[in-house]
Amino acid sequence: MIRPSIRTSPSKEAVANRDEALLAQLGYKQEFKRAFTPLEVFGISFSIIGLLPSIASVLVYALSNGGASSMVWGWVVGSLFILSVGLSMAELGSAAPTSEGLYYWAHSLSSPRWRNLLSWIVGYANTVGSIASLASIDWGCAIQVAAAASIGSGQTFIATNAQLFGIYIALLLSHAVVCCLGTAVLARLQSAYVLINIVLCIVVIIVLPAATPKEYINSASYALANFTNLNGWPNGFAFILSLVAPLWTICSFDSAVHISEEASNAATAVPWAIVSSITIAGILGLAVNIALAFCMDTDVEYTLNSPIGQPMAQIFFNSFGEKATLALWSFVVIAQYMMGSSMLLAASRQTFAFARDGALPLSSILYRINSFTGTPVNTVWFVVVMAALLGLLAFAGTGAIDAIFTMSITALYVAYAIPIFARFAFDNNFKPGPFNLGFFSLPIGITAIAFMAFMIIVFSFPTTPTTDAASMNYAIVVLGCVLPLSLAWYYCPVYGGIHWFTGPVPNIDADRIDGTRHEDSVSVEKKAEGAVSVMRV
């Protein structure tokens, strides 16, 4: 009797062999433990997005640049464009899942004339953007901690910038300790991060409208159509500036790429983590913003400038009262703290990968794996120190430190746009992985590039038309120093990167790459019955 064959799922060993084979094809040996399951890769991306605590951190941008209507419709517009960026990046991440991510793609997809320079620019923009993302997350968390102290003190405590900086440094240091732990410990934390974030959103969507007193319940015409412009720009431009809220919230989703060398079944897990985290965040975030718009005080100026010092905390205080707000707000702070640890995890891996190719100062020190924890401890502390230096902007004024939010978006969009552009602009041998958009790749890519280029220009403007040293856009100052300095180092006579930088440097010999390719096509295929084959860029 002939029995029909059953197509089974690949074993863990087969998946691990396939992941290692693909990484070898890209030129790298396996250095990390692949401890992240697909759900945990999603957890990294989604926990960095954070959603409710992220919305809380940047609600000020939507409230002051349109109020309720910008919260709702700005979120819709921003989320759709962000999804186009995520889809384009997911294709690249499926084809070449390596920790280098963006700058590896920029190098492999660009022409020989431009690949080294573009890879260099992307690497530095990604590094700066990741550090600025960590800084903005932890600064937002510091403000949230101070808001809790204000609520608990009967709104008599108002934190100074120096006190906020002290809280910020404490948060950074604690995150450094957490991210020096073993990979398996960090991976297991991601499921808890996802659960807390989703539960918080559901609580706000359902419980906030039920608990809000009638005097704070707004009509649909107010929640969906009121436009309150407090910053002085024309209404159209103010609405565009309000997109900081969704763009900062749903950002750094490339974090899934930077842990791809620690992920199981990376060619599939990474792209779906990017797309699903953006989609879920877009839907849940819209529901949260609608709930807030219907339940907030119509006195937007007071909400922004109340003694609590945090707009969402003030909305909660109006609806829940002191004790319930403190209880709920404690979970918001915890979720924001989790965002910081996930962001530092991703940023340290990206920095490690860039140092592996010798492009950063002190690369020989940064490119080291701690023998006890199996993690890049040196790059963790490097990122923390750089983020601490960015925090010094607090002493230049509130407007100065707030620039780290737009700085993170601007730098990351530079890093995101270049490899997507290179894929379509240059003659290359791009071969899609399991995640492939087919015919829609080009129109979605063009949309993503045009949107990011436009927003990079927009985020170069100050918050208000009239500005001074304390309220100017310091994102331009920092990026205007770091990126030109990185180019100056690249073109420096004798010692500059132009003389020695060749892009991503394989750390596996050519014979082994060829052997692994052969294994990937023959023996691994036999071991991994039912496995999806992956292709090299």
TORFIMI-992906 format. One record per residue (C-alpha): x, y, z; residue in one letter; residue number from 1. Coordinates in Angstrom, 1 decimal, padded with zeros to 4 digits. Last residue first. Layout:
<sites>
SITE     c1     c2     c3 rest  nr
SITE      X      Y      Z    a NUM
...
</sites>
This chain:
<sites>
SITE     c1     c2     c3 rest  nr
SITE  020.3  039.7 -003.0    v 537
SITE  020.3  036.0 -002.1    r 536
SITE  017.3  033.8 -002.3    m 535
SITE  015.3  032.0  000.3    v 534
SITE  013.6  028.6  000.0    s 533
SITE  010.4  028.1  002.1    v 532
SITE  010.8  024.9  004.2    a 531
SITE  008.5  022.0  003.6    g 530
SITE  011.2  019.5  004.2    e 529
SITE  014.2  021.2  005.9    a 528
SITE  016.8  018.5  006.0    k 527
SITE  016.7  017.8  002.3    k 526
SITE  016.9  021.4  001.5    e 525
SITE  019.7  021.8  003.9    v 524
SITE  021.7  019.1  002.1    s 523
SITE  021.3  020.4 -001.5    v 522
SITE  020.9  024.1 -002.2    s 521
SITE  021.9  025.4  001.2    d 520
SITE  024.8  023.0  001.3    e 519
SITE  026.1  024.3 -002.0    h 518
SITE  025.7  027.9 -000.9    r 517
SITE  027.4  027.0  002.4    t 516
SITE  030.3  025.6  000.5    g 515
SITE  030.6  028.7 -001.6    d 514
SITE  030.5  030.9  001.5    i 513
SITE  033.0  028.6  003.2    r 512
SITE  035.4  029.0  000.3    d 511
SITE  034.9  032.7  000.3    a 510
SITE  035.9  033.2  003.9    d 509
SITE  033.4  034.4  006.5    i 508
SITE  033.7  037.8  008.1    n 507
SITE  032.3  039.6  005.1    p 506
SITE  032.9  043.4  005.2    v 505
SITE  029.9  045.6  004.6    p 504
SITE  031.0  048.7  002.6    g 503
SITE  034.4  049.1  001.1    t 502
SITE  035.9  051.7  003.4    f 501
SITE  039.6  052.0  003.0    w 500
SITE  040.7  055.1  001.1    h 499
SITE  037.2  056.7  000.9    i 498
SITE  036.9  056.2  004.6    g 497
SITE  039.4  058.9  005.3    g 496
SITE  042.9  058.5  006.6    y 495
SITE  045.0  059.6  003.6    v 494
SITE  043.0  062.8  002.9    p 493
SITE  039.7  063.0  004.7    c 492
SITE  036.8  062.2  002.3    y 491
SITE  035.0  059.8  004.6    y 490
SITE  035.9  061.9  007.7    w 489
SITE  034.4  065.0  006.1    a 488
SITE  031.3  063.0  005.2    l 487
SITE  030.9  061.9  008.8    s 486
SITE  031.4  065.5  009.9    l 485
SITE  028.7  066.6  007.4    p 484
SITE  026.3  064.0  009.0    l 483
SITE  027.1  064.8  012.6    v 482
SITE  027.0  068.6  012.5    c 481
SITE  024.0  069.4  010.4    g 480
SITE  022.2  066.4  012.1    l 479
SITE  022.8  068.1  015.5    v 478
SITE  022.0  071.6  014.4    v 477
SITE  019.1  070.7  012.2    i 476
SITE  017.5  068.7  015.0    a 475
SITE  018.0  071.8  017.1    y 474
SITE  014.8  073.4  015.7    n 473
SITE  014.7  076.8  017.4    m 472
SITE  012.9  077.3  020.6    s 471
SITE  015.7  078.3  023.0    a 470
SITE  017.8  080.2  020.5    a 469
SITE  014.8  082.2  019.2    d 468
SITE  011.7  081.5  017.1    t 467
SITE  008.9  083.1  015.2    t 466
SITE  007.2  080.8  012.7    p 465
SITE  006.5  078.2  015.4    t 464
SITE  007.7  074.6  015.9    t 463
SITE  010.9  075.2  013.8    p 462
SITE  011.2  073.9  010.2    f 461
SITE  013.6  071.0  009.3    s 460
SITE  010.8  068.6  009.9    f 459
SITE  009.1  069.7  006.7    v 458
SITE  012.1  069.0  004.5    i 457
SITE  012.5  065.4  005.9    i 456
SITE  008.8  065.0  005.5    m 455
SITE  008.9  065.7  001.8    f 454
SITE  011.8  063.2  001.2    a 453
SITE  010.0  060.6  003.3    m 452
SITE  006.8  060.9  001.3    f 451
SITE  008.5  060.8 -002.1    a 450
SITE  010.5  057.7 -001.1    i 449
SITE  007.4  055.8  000.2    a 448
SITE  005.2  056.7 -002.7    t 447
SITE  008.0  055.6 -005.2    i 446
SITE  008.4  052.3 -003.3    g 445
SITE  004.7  051.6 -003.3    i 444
SITE  004.5  052.3 -007.1    p 443
SITE  007.6  050.1 -007.7    l 442
SITE  006.8  047.1 -005.4    s 441
SITE  003.1  046.8 -006.6    f 440
SITE  003.9  044.4 -009.5    f 439
SITE  005.3  041.8 -007.1    g 438
SITE  005.0  042.7 -003.4    l 437
SITE  007.3  039.9 -002.2    n 436
SITE  007.9  038.4  001.2    f 435
SITE  009.6  035.0  000.6    p 434
SITE  012.7  036.7 -000.6    g 433
SITE  013.1  039.0 -003.6    p 432
SITE  016.1  038.9 -005.9    k 431
SITE  017.9  042.2 -006.4    f 430
SITE  020.6  041.8 -009.1    n 429
SITE  021.4  045.4 -009.5    n 428
SITE  021.1  048.2 -012.1    d 427
SITE  020.5  051.3 -010.0    f 426
SITE  017.4  053.5 -009.5    a 425
SITE  014.9  050.9 -008.3    f 424
SITE  016.8  049.2 -005.4    r 423
SITE  018.8  052.2 -004.8    a 422
SITE  015.7  054.3 -003.9    f 421
SITE  014.6  051.8 -001.3    i 420
SITE  018.2  051.7  000.0    p 419
SITE  018.3  055.5  000.3    i 418
SITE  014.9  056.2  001.7    a 417
SITE  015.2  054.3  005.0    y 416
SITE  018.5  055.8  006.2    a 415
SITE  017.4  059.4  005.3    v 414
SITE  014.0  058.5  007.0    y 413
SITE  015.9  057.4  010.1    l 412
SITE  017.7  060.7  010.4    a 411
SITE  014.6  062.8  010.0    t 410
SITE  012.4  060.7  012.3    i 409
SITE  015.0  060.6  015.1    s 408
SITE  015.7  064.4  014.8    m 407
SITE  011.9  065.1  014.9    t 406
SITE  011.7  063.6  018.4    f 405
SITE  015.2  064.9  019.5    i 404
SITE  013.9  068.4  018.8    a 403
SITE  011.9  068.4  022.0    d 402
SITE  015.2  068.9  023.8    i 401
SITE  015.7  072.3  022.2    a 400
SITE  012.2  073.5  022.6    g 399
SITE  012.3  072.7  026.3    t 398
SITE  015.4  074.8  026.8    g 397
SITE  019.2  074.8  026.2    a 396
SITE  019.6  072.7  029.4    f 395
SITE  017.5  069.9  027.9    a 394
SITE  019.9  069.7  025.0    l 393
SITE  022.1  067.8  027.5    l 392
SITE  019.9  064.8  026.7    g 391
SITE  021.9  064.3  023.4    l 390
SITE  025.0  063.6  025.5    l 389
SITE  023.0  060.9  027.4    a 388
SITE  022.0  059.3  024.1    a 387
SITE  025.7  059.1  023.1    m 386
SITE  026.6  057.5  026.4    v 385
SITE  023.7  054.9  026.1    v 384
SITE  024.7  054.0  022.6    v 383
SITE  028.3  053.4  023.6    f 382
SITE  027.2  051.4  026.7    w 381
SITE  025.2  048.9  024.5    v 380
SITE  028.0  048.9  022.0    t 379
SITE  030.4  047.6  024.6    n 378
SITE  028.0  044.9  025.9    v 377
SITE  027.6  043.2  022.5    p 376
SITE  025.7  040.2  023.8    t 375
SITE  026.7  036.5  024.5    g 374
SITE  026.2  037.1  028.2    t 373
SITE  029.5  035.6  029.5    f 372
SITE  031.8  035.9  026.5    s 371
SITE  030.8  039.5  025.8    n 370
SITE  030.7  040.0  022.1    i 369
SITE  033.1  042.6  020.6    r 368
SITE  032.9  045.0  017.7    y 367
SITE  032.7  048.2  019.8    l 366
SITE  036.4  048.1  020.8    i 365
SITE  037.8  047.5  017.3    s 364
SITE  035.2  050.0  015.9    s 363
SITE  036.6  052.8  018.1    l 362
SITE  035.4  055.4  015.6    p 361
SITE  032.7  053.8  013.4    l 360
SITE  033.1  052.4  009.9    a 359
SITE  035.1  049.2  010.7    g 358
SITE  032.6  046.7  009.1    d 357
SITE  031.9  045.1  012.4    r 356
SITE  031.4  048.6  013.8    a 355
SITE  028.3  049.0  011.6    f 354
SITE  027.0  045.6  012.8    a 353
SITE  027.6  046.5  016.5    f 352
SITE  025.9  049.8  016.0    t 351
SITE  022.8  048.1  014.5    q 350
SITE  022.8  045.6  017.4    r 349
SITE  023.1  048.4  020.0    s 348
SITE  020.3  050.3  018.4    a 347
SITE  018.0  047.3  018.4    a 346
SITE  018.5  046.4  022.1    l 345
SITE  018.4  050.1  023.0    l 344
SITE  015.1  050.4  021.3    m 343
SITE  013.7  047.4  023.1    s 342
SITE  014.9  048.7  026.5    s 341
SITE  013.4  052.1  025.8    g 340
SITE  010.0  050.7  024.7    m 339
SITE  009.9  048.7  027.9    m 338
SITE  010.2  052.0  029.8    y 337
SITE  007.3  053.4  027.8    q 336
SITE  005.2  050.4  028.8    a 335
SITE  006.2  050.7  032.4    i 334
SITE  005.3  054.5  032.3    v 333
SITE  001.9  053.7  030.8    v 332
SITE  001.4  051.0  033.4    f 331
SITE  002.0  053.6  036.2    s 330
SITE -000.4  055.9  034.4    w 329
SITE -003.3  053.5  034.9    l 328
SITE -002.8  053.3  038.7    a 327
SITE -002.0  057.0  039.0    l 326
SITE -005.1  057.9  037.0    t 325
SITE -007.3  055.7  039.2    a 324
SITE -006.0  057.5  042.3    k 323
SITE -006.2  061.1  041.0    e 322
SITE -009.5  061.2  039.1    g 321
SITE -010.5  059.0  036.2    f 320
SITE -011.8  061.4  033.5    s 319
SITE -010.1  064.7  034.2    n 318
SITE -006.9  062.9  035.4    f 317
SITE -006.8  060.8  032.3    f 316
SITE -006.9  063.9  030.1    i 315
SITE -004.2  065.5  032.2    q 314
SITE -002.0  062.4  031.9    a 313
SITE -002.5  062.6  028.1    m 312
SITE -001.4  066.2  028.0    p 311
SITE  001.7  065.8  030.3    q 310
SITE  003.0  068.7  032.4    g 309
SITE  000.8  067.9  035.5    i 308
SITE  000.8  071.7  036.2    p 307
SITE -001.4  072.2  033.1    s 306
SITE  000.2  073.7  030.0    n 305
SITE -001.0  071.4  027.2    l 304
SITE -004.4  070.5  028.6    t 303
SITE -004.8  074.2  029.6    y 302
SITE -004.2  075.3  026.0    e 301
SITE -006.5  072.7  024.6    v 300
SITE -009.5  074.0  026.5    d 299
SITE -011.9  071.5  024.8    t 298
SITE -011.2  069.1  027.6    d 297
SITE -010.6  065.5  026.3    m 296
SITE -013.0  062.6  026.0    c 295
SITE -014.1  062.5  022.3    f 294
SITE -010.6  063.3  021.0    a 293
SITE -009.0  060.8  023.4    l 292
SITE -011.3  058.0  022.2    a 291
SITE -010.6  058.9  018.6    i 290
SITE -006.9  058.9  019.2    n 289
SITE -007.0  055.4  020.9    v 288
SITE -009.1  054.0  018.0    a 287
SITE -006.6  055.4  015.4    l 286
SITE -003.7  054.0  017.4    g 285
SITE -005.3  050.5  017.4    l 284
SITE -005.6  050.5  013.7    i 283
SITE -002.2  052.1  012.8    g 282
SITE -000.4  050.1  015.5    a 281
SITE -001.9  046.8  014.2    i 280
SITE -000.8  047.7  010.6    t 279
SITE  002.7  048.9  011.5    i 278
SITE  003.4  045.9  013.7    s 277
SITE  002.0  043.5  011.1    s 276
SITE  004.2  045.0  008.3    v 275
SITE  007.5  045.0  010.2    i 274
SITE  007.0  041.7  012.0    a 273
SITE  005.9  040.1  008.7    w 272
SITE  009.1  041.3  007.0    p 271
SITE  011.4  040.0  009.9    v 270
SITE  009.7  036.6  010.5    a 269
SITE  009.9  035.4  006.9    t 268
SITE  013.5  035.8  006.0    a 267
SITE  014.4  035.5  009.7    a 266
SITE  013.2  031.9  010.2    n 265
SITE  014.5  032.1  013.8    s 264
SITE  015.8  035.5  014.9    a 263
SITE  019.1  036.5  016.4    e 262
SITE  020.7  037.5  013.1    e 261
SITE  017.5  039.3  012.3    s 260
SITE  017.9  041.5  015.4    i 259
SITE  018.7  044.7  013.3    h 258
SITE  015.9  043.9  010.9    v 257
SITE  013.2  043.9  013.5    a 256
SITE  014.5  047.3  014.7    s 255
SITE  013.6  048.6  011.2    d 254
SITE  010.3  049.4  012.9    f 253
SITE  012.0  052.5  014.3    s 252
SITE  008.8  054.5  013.7    c 251
SITE  005.1  054.3  014.3    i 250
SITE  005.0  056.7  017.2    t 249
SITE  007.4  059.2  015.6    w 248
SITE  005.4  059.3  012.3    l 247
SITE  002.0  059.2  014.0    p 246
SITE  002.7  062.3  016.2    a 245
SITE  005.1  064.2  013.9    v 244
SITE  002.2  064.3  011.5    l 243
SITE  001.0  067.4  013.4    s 242
SITE  003.5  069.3  011.3    l 241
SITE  001.5  068.6  008.2    i 240
SITE -001.7  069.9  009.9    f 239
SITE  000.2  073.1  010.9    a 238
SITE  001.2  073.5  007.2    f 237
SITE -002.4  073.4  006.2    g 236
SITE -003.6  075.6  009.0    n 235
SITE -001.0  078.4  008.4    p 234
SITE  001.7  078.4  011.1    w 233
SITE  001.0  080.3  014.3    g 232
SITE  001.6  077.6  016.9    n 231
SITE -001.8  077.3  018.6    l 230
SITE -004.0  076.0  015.8    n 229
SITE -007.2  074.4  017.0    t 228
SITE -009.1  072.5  014.2    f 227
SITE -012.4  071.0  015.2    n 226
SITE -013.7  068.4  012.7    a 225
SITE -013.6  064.9  014.1    l 224
SITE -013.8  065.4  017.9    a 223
SITE -015.7  068.7  017.7    y 222
SITE -018.4  067.6  015.2    s 221
SITE -018.6  064.2  016.9    a 220
SITE -019.6  066.0  020.1    s 219
SITE -017.3  066.1  023.1    n 218
SITE -017.5  064.3  026.5    i 217
SITE -015.7  066.4  029.1    y 216
SITE -018.9  067.8  030.8    e 215
SITE -020.4  064.3  030.7    k 214
SITE -017.8  062.9  033.1    p 213
SITE -015.3  060.4  031.4    t 212
SITE -015.5  056.9  032.9    a 211
SITE -017.3  055.1  030.0    a 210
SITE -015.3  056.9  027.3    p 209
SITE -012.0  056.0  029.0    l 208
SITE -012.9  052.4  029.7    v 207
SITE -013.3  051.1  026.2    i 206
SITE -010.6  052.6  024.0    i 205
SITE -008.3  053.5  026.9    v 204
SITE -008.5  050.0  028.4    v 203
SITE -008.0  048.4  025.0    i 202
SITE -004.9  050.4  024.4    c 201
SITE -003.4  049.5  027.7    l 200
SITE -004.1  045.8  027.1    v 199
SITE -002.4  045.9  023.8    i 198
SITE  000.8  047.5  025.2    n 197
SITE  001.0  045.2  028.2    i 196
SITE  000.6  042.1  026.0    l 195
SITE  003.2  043.1  023.5    v 194
SITE  005.8  043.9  026.2    y 193
SITE  005.1  040.6  028.0    a 192
SITE  005.8  038.7  024.7    s 191
SITE  009.0  040.7  024.2    q 190
SITE  010.5  039.8  027.6    l 189
SITE  011.3  036.3  026.5    r 188
SITE  013.7  037.6  023.8    a 187
SITE  015.7  039.7  026.2    l 186
SITE  016.2  036.7  028.5    v 185
SITE  017.3  034.5  025.6    a 184
SITE  019.7  037.1  024.3    t 183
SITE  021.7  037.3  027.6    g 182
SITE  021.6  040.4  029.7    l 181
SITE  023.5  043.6  028.7    c 180
SITE  020.3  045.1  027.5    c 179
SITE  018.8  045.2  031.1    v 178
SITE  021.9  046.9  032.5    v 177
SITE  022.0  049.5  029.8    a 176
SITE  018.3  050.1  030.3    h 175
SITE  018.9  050.9  034.0    s 174
SITE  021.6  053.4  033.0    l 173
SITE  019.3  055.1  030.4    l 172
SITE  016.4  055.4  032.9    l 171
SITE  018.7  056.9  035.6    a 170
SITE  020.0  059.4  033.0    i 169
SITE  016.5  060.5  032.1    y 168
SITE  015.4  060.9  035.7    i 167
SITE  018.4  063.3  036.3    g 166
SITE  017.6  065.1  033.1    f 165
SITE  014.0  065.6  034.2    l 164
SITE  015.3  067.1  037.5    q 163
SITE  017.6  069.5  035.6    a 162
SITE  014.7  070.4  033.2    n 161
SITE  012.6  071.4  036.3    t 160
SITE  009.8  069.1  037.5    a 159
SITE  006.6  070.7  038.8    i 158
SITE  005.4  069.3  042.1    f 157
SITE  002.2  070.9  043.5    t 156
SITE -000.1  069.0  041.3    q 155
SITE -001.7  067.2  044.2    g 154
SITE  001.6  065.6  045.0    s 153
SITE  000.6  062.2  043.4    g 152
SITE -000.4  063.9  040.2    i 151
SITE  002.9  065.8  040.0    s 150
SITE  004.9  062.7  040.7    a 149
SITE  003.1  060.8  038.0    a 148
SITE  003.8  063.7  035.6    a 147
SITE  007.5  063.5  036.6    a 146
SITE  007.5  059.8  035.6    v 145
SITE  005.8  060.7  032.3    q 144
SITE  008.3  063.4  031.6    i 143
SITE  011.2  060.9  032.2    a 142
SITE  009.5  058.4  029.9    c 141
SITE  009.3  061.0  027.1    g 140
SITE  013.0  061.6  027.6    w 139
SITE  013.6  057.9  027.5    d 138
SITE  011.8  057.5  024.2    i 137
SITE  013.4  060.6  022.7    s 136
SITE  016.9  059.5  023.7    a 135
SITE  016.4  056.0  022.4    l 134
SITE  015.1  057.4  019.1    s 133
SITE  018.0  059.8  018.9    a 132
SITE  020.4  056.8  019.2    i 131
SITE  018.6  055.0  016.5    s 130
SITE  018.5  058.0  014.2    g 129
SITE  022.2  058.7  014.7    v 128
SITE  023.1  055.1  013.9    t 127
SITE  020.8  054.9  010.9    n 126
SITE  022.1  058.2  009.6    a 125
SITE  025.6  057.0  010.1    y 124
SITE  025.1  053.7  008.3    g 123
SITE  023.0  055.3  005.5    v 122
SITE  025.7  057.8  004.8    i 121
SITE  028.5  055.2  004.7    w 120
SITE  026.4  052.8  002.5    s 119
SITE  025.7  055.7  000.1    l 118
SITE  029.4  056.5 -000.1    l 117
SITE  030.5  052.9 -000.6    n 116
SITE  027.7  052.1 -003.2    r 115
SITE  028.1  055.2 -005.4    w 114
SITE  030.5  054.2 -008.2    r 113
SITE  029.9  050.5 -007.9    p 112
SITE  026.1  051.1 -008.5    s 111
SITE  023.8  050.7 -005.5    s 110
SITE  021.8  047.5 -004.5    l 109
SITE  024.4  045.7 -002.4    s 108
SITE  025.7  048.9 -000.7    h 107
SITE  022.3  050.4  000.2    a 106
SITE  021.0  047.0  001.3    w 105
SITE  024.0  046.5  003.7    y 104
SITE  023.3  050.1  004.9    y 103
SITE  019.7  049.4  005.8    l 102
SITE  020.1  046.0  007.3    g 101
SITE  023.5  045.6  009.0    e 100
SITE  021.9  043.1  011.3    s  99
SITE  021.2  040.8  008.3    t  98
SITE  017.9  039.6  006.7    p  97
SITE  018.7  040.0  003.0    a  96
SITE  015.7  039.2  000.7    a  95
SITE  013.1  039.4  003.5    s  94
SITE  014.4  042.6  004.9    g  93
SITE  014.4  044.2  001.5    l  92
SITE  010.8  043.3  000.9    e  91
SITE  009.9  044.4  004.5    a  90
SITE  011.5  047.8  003.8    m  89
SITE  009.1  048.5  000.9    s  88
SITE  006.1  047.4  002.9    l  87
SITE  007.2  049.5  005.9    g  86
SITE  007.6  052.7  003.8    v  85
SITE  004.1  052.2  002.3    s  84
SITE  002.7  051.5  005.7    l  83
SITE  004.1  054.8  006.9    i  82
SITE  002.1  056.6  004.2    f  81
SITE -001.1  055.0  005.4    l  80
SITE -000.4  055.6  009.0    s  79
SITE  000.4  059.4  008.5    g  78
SITE -002.9  060.1  006.8    v  77
SITE -005.0  058.2  009.3    v  76
SITE -003.1  059.7  012.3    w  75
SITE -003.4  063.2  010.9    g  74
SITE -007.1  062.5  010.6    w  73
SITE -007.7  061.7  014.2    v  72
SITE -005.2  063.7  016.3    m  71
SITE -005.2  066.5  013.7    s  70
SITE -009.0  066.7  014.0    s  69
SITE -008.8  066.9  017.8    a  68
SITE -006.2  069.7  018.1    g  67
SITE -004.8  071.2  014.9    g  66
SITE -001.2  071.8  015.4    n  65
SITE -001.0  072.3  019.2    s  64
SITE -002.9  069.1  020.0    l  63
SITE -001.1  067.0  017.4    a  62
SITE  002.4  068.0  018.5    y  61
SITE  001.6  067.8  022.2    v  60
SITE  000.4  064.2  021.7    l  59
SITE  004.0  063.2  021.2    v  58
SITE  004.9  061.4  024.4    s  57
SITE  001.3  060.2  025.1    a  56
SITE  001.0  058.7  021.6    i  55
SITE  004.2  056.8  022.4    s  54
SITE  002.9  055.6  025.7    p  53
SITE -000.2  054.3  023.9    l  52
SITE  001.5  052.9  020.9    l  51
SITE  004.8  051.4  022.0    g  50
SITE  006.3  051.5  018.6    i  49
SITE  009.4  050.0  020.2    i  48
SITE  007.1  047.3  021.7    s  47
SITE  005.7  046.5  018.3    f  46
SITE  009.0  046.0  016.5    s  45
SITE  010.5  043.9  019.4    i  44
SITE  007.3  042.0  019.9    g  43
SITE  007.1  041.1  016.2    f  42
SITE  010.6  039.5  016.5    v  41
SITE  009.2  037.8  019.7    e  40
SITE  006.3  036.4  017.7    l  39
SITE  008.7  035.1  015.0    p  38
SITE  010.8  033.4  017.7    t  37
SITE  013.9  035.2  019.0    f  36
SITE  016.7  032.9  020.4    a  35
SITE  018.9  032.7  017.3    r  34
SITE  022.1  032.9  019.4    k  33
SITE  024.5  035.5  018.0    f  32
SITE  027.7  035.1  016.0    e  31
SITE  026.5  033.2  012.9    q  30
SITE  029.1  033.9  010.2    k  29
SITE  028.6  036.6  007.7    y  28
SITE  028.9  037.0  003.9    g  27
SITE  025.3  037.3  002.7    l  26
SITE  025.5  033.7  001.6    q  25
SITE  026.7  032.9  005.1    a  24
SITE  023.5  034.6  006.5    l  23
SITE  021.4  032.4  004.2    l  22
SITE  023.1  029.3  005.4    a  21
SITE  022.8  030.2  009.0    e  20
SITE  019.1  030.8  008.6    d  19
SITE  018.7  027.5  006.7    r  18
SITE  020.6  025.6  009.4    n  17
SITE  018.5  027.1  012.1    a  16
SITE  015.3  026.3  010.3    v  15
SITE  016.5  022.7  009.8    a  14
SITE  017.4  022.4  013.5    e  13
SITE  014.1  023.8  014.6    k  12
SITE  012.4  021.2  012.4    s  11
SITE  010.7  022.2  009.1    p  10
SITE  006.9  021.8  008.9    s   9
SITE  005.7  018.6  007.4    t   8
SITE  004.5  017.8  004.0    r   7
SITE  002.8  014.4  004.3    i   6
SITE  003.4  011.9  001.6    s   5
SITE  000.5  009.7  000.5    p   4
SITE  000.8  006.1  001.6    r   3
SITE  001.3  003.4 -001.0    i   2
SITE  000.0  000.0  000.0    m   1
</sites>
